[in-house]
Amino acid sequence: MKVRKLLEIQSKFEELESKKIISDKDLITKFSDSLHVPSNVTGKNANSVFNSVIQRLSKSAKKSLVD
């Protein structure tokens, strides 16, 4: 039973991989590093700090995923 399920998963994975238009690496590197929240929602200073944190996390994650 387990072997059959693993074969089904592998088959589905290969099917999805063959349909990809863009590689995972390209998608990761081209994805935006920032998230903009309107200042009337968070306040100007909070938005700046939030974006700074998001950008650092995004760049760190990209570096570890791509390398």
Buried (B, 14 or more C-beta within 10 A) or exposed (E): EEEEEEEEEEEEEEEEEEEEEEEEEEEBEEEEEEEEEEEEEBEEEEBEEBBEEBBEEBEEEBEEEEE
